[in-house]
Amino acid sequence: MSPTRRDVLRLLGLGAVAAAGAQGCSLLAGTPQPQLLASAAPLPKPYAVPLPVPEVARPVRSAGEVDFYELTERAAEAELLPGLRTPIWGYGGTFPGPTIKARSGRRTVVKLVNQLGEPTVLHLHGGHTPPESDGYPTDLVAPGASREYVFPLEQRAATLWYHDHRMDYTGPQVWRGLAGMFLVGDAEEEALPLPSGERDLPLLICDRSFGADGHLLYPALEGKPGVREAYMGVCSAT
């Protein structure tokens, strides 16, 4: 009996898994074991630094059922580690960027102003967004330019986040600080016995490595997108 298409695909899949196990890291022969990008700067003791709480953005104006916000991307310095100044790219010059608190079913318009030296694009991660405002990786906002993104928010309460989404450079540009929280609330959420006010603290957890002077370390390739191979290995399951 001739093997079916499904049988062939199953055999190919098993072969790929076997190859991954033989190499111990990935499907590509010779790929090195992944390395940890360790910090050279002294890190604070756990729980010794107060939790930073991003400011809540205020609409620049509201009209009817629409709130208008403005996010300006610019280079700045931030004290991410005690006593050290870290150069960042930030919305409003902060990292994380300001938290936008929106309402389900209430249209939110965000104007992105790019004051950086590189193209960027804004993406609302988890948003039910029309195509023209989705923030495709190639739908870029040039340095010195601006554009508006329209978010109808026809969705239930959700904890979302916004970030840069530039083609081939999402990683390093988010690493530098282009990220922030976007919270959608509704009546269903408010009816639940959940913490509110000062006890409602959305957490944005991220991992960064620092040089001895506080600058952000990133294993980028020189003159082109991507990271050095030693830091992009994928370990196989055991």
Buried (B, 14 or more C-beta within 10 A) or exposed (E): EEEEEEEEEEEEEEEEEEBBEEBEBBEEEEBEEBEEBEBEBEEEEEEEEEEEEBEEBEBEEEEEEBBBBBBBBBBBBBEBBEEBBBBBBBBBBBBBBBBBBBBBBBBBBBBBBBBBEBBBBBBBEBBBBEEEBBBEBEBBBEEEEBBEBBBBBEBEBBEBBBBBBBEEBBBBBBBBBBBBBBBBBBEEBEEEEEEEEEEEEBEBEEEBBBEEEBBBBBBBEEEEEEBEBEBBBEEBEE
